Amino acid sequence: MSCLKKCGAPSIEELRASPGFPAEEDYKTGNIAVIECIEQIPCNPCETSCPRGAINVGNPITNLPTIDLSKCTGCGICVVKCPGIAIHLMDVNYSEDSAMITIPYEYLPLPQVNDTVTLVDRMGKEVCEGKVEKILSSKAYDLTKLIKVSFDKKYYEDVISIKRI
């Protein structure tokens, strides 16, 4: 039985075995979409919303998404359109010491630029602190905001979200 079914979140091994999860060398290319979708359910908003056609679910609609990182620009539309909150952007090369995660955020209160926030792993366990660098809003994002947070890059494989304020 998978960790997802036993503990509520996929293990890193389950994620690495999924077709949308980047390989280690992919992280070195810059800001990339990380798809943490391992359930074969009828869902394809990531595919239909991507303006560059970088994400493919295909037929049947229960296929796991794949991504062509050469087409991905890191625009974030797939991040806000994913109903399962299974996609984020990761830039491991944000700076010499820091990575940058971009996540969807739909809660109040909204963190502010320069706030220090606590970042958590897939189980909600605190990992490290990060700094809110930017908050993005767009008509294409509906009412969802994209929060860009920098943090110590050694945690890039663990950090997945912000602890709610």
Buried (B, 14 or more C-beta within 10 A) or exposed (E): EEBBEEEEBBBBEBBEEBEBBBEEEBBEBBBBBBBBBBBEEEBBBBBEBBEEEBBBBEEEEEBBBBBEBEEBBBBBBBBBBBEEBBBBBBBBBBEEEBBBBBBBBEEEEBBEEEBEBBBBBBEEEEBBEBBBBEBBEEEEBEEBBBBBBBBBBEBBBBBBBBEEE
